[in-house]
Amino acid sequence: MNVAIRDYRMNLEQLKLKLTAVFEPAPEGGYTCHFEELPEVFSEGESLQEAKANLLDALTQVMEYHREEARKSGVPGAVREELQLAAS
């Protein structure tokens, strides 16, 4: 196996994406939430569990939107590779 390819795989396996979710009590009850690192991703929920589920759903929707928008203006011949990051 090519050394560069082996090193790439090792680095990808070591990569961990960490986001900080912030849950704040809402005056009307429940919680509002967002990611500190991605302020455009926010949501709410009646409980912490619901707020977390809604926040993860919002993250998925934002990522899908950006992916679709990027592909509209993609450069011909560009190489795309989806990388899956496991939650830690």
Secondary structure, 3 states (H helix, E strand, C coil): CCHHHHHHHHHHHHCCCCCCEEEEECCCCCEEEEECCCCCCEEEECCHHHHHHHHHHHHHHHHHHHHHHHHHCCCCCCCCCCCCCCCC
